Amino acid sequence: MGRLGDPQQFNLYSYTRNNPLKFIDPTGLDIEVTGTEQEAYRKRLQQDVSFQTQINSKTNKVEIVDANGNVLDKKQLKALGKTLKGGEKELFKAITDTKHHVSIETGRNDSGVFFGAFGGAGKQKLDFGDIDLLDAPKNAGGFNSQQAVGHETLEAYAASKGKGFNDAHAYANKFFGALDDPTTPGTPIWDANGANLIGVRADWPVHGKPGVNASITTQFVTPIPASAINTMFQTGQKAPVHVVDVEKKP
C-alpha cells in the first residue's frame, strides 16, 4: 500500500528511478529534504541525534558524517548503528534504510499545513513558521521544535513502509513528543464587531508529558462571516489557518 503514492516503486528492479546519473545514492541514504527550510530542519534533526549530519546540496539527502564532514561509509555506518538506541536509532534507520524513501518538504507560513502535514507513502510537509513557535519562552517545558522534527520524520518513515496515519503516529509517539487531539472544541475569536470569526484558541495535550497542555491560537487567513459558519460545518469545510501563538498550559 505504501507504493500507491509513488507508482515507480511498483518496479522492484528499478534503482534511482532508472536514472543513476541524475539520482546518485552511493551509500543508500534516503531521507530527502527539499524546500526553503532545509537548514532549519537539519538543525532540529541534529538536536535529536548524537552523530553529525549534513544535507547534500546536490541530492538533498541527509548524510551522516564524521567531525571533518566526510560521509561515513557502509562499514562505519554499521558500527555506528550498533551504538545507538531509542529515538536516535530509529532516525538512523530512516536515514540509512535503502528500501524506503522519505521525502520531507519544508516551508514557512503555509496555511495548508498545521505544524506538519501527513502525505502518506513517506511524504511529509513541515511548516517552520508554526514549528518555531514551539520554542517560544512561554511554551518552555512543552512540546518543542526538535521533538516535532523527530516525530514528523519517524511518522514519514513509518508511512514509507506502508503504515497509515494512525499507526505511523503511534510509532512516532514511542520516541518523540506530539500534540494529541484537542481537549476542548476551541474558543472562538471574533473581530471587534462580532461579525466575523477570525481565529480559534484550543488546548492540545502534549503527548509524553502528562498534565501538560499547549494552548494554541490559530488565525484564519480569511475571516469567516458569522452567517457562513453553520454552512461551513454542515459541508465539512475547513478554513486555512496560521498558528500565531503557542503557550504552555499546565
ABEGO torsion letter per residue (X at the ends): XAAAABAAAABAABBGGGBAAABBBAAGBABBBBEAAAAAAAAAAAAABABBBBBBAAAGBBBBBBAAGBBBBAAAAAAAAAABBEAAAAAAAAAABAABBBBBBBBBGBAABBGBBBAEGGBBBBBAAAAAAAABAAABGBBBAAAAAAAAAAAAAAAAAGBBAAAAAAAAAAABBBBBBBABAEBBBBBAAGABBABBBBBBBBBGBBGBBBBBBBBBABBBBAAAAAAAAAAGBBBBBBBABBBBBX
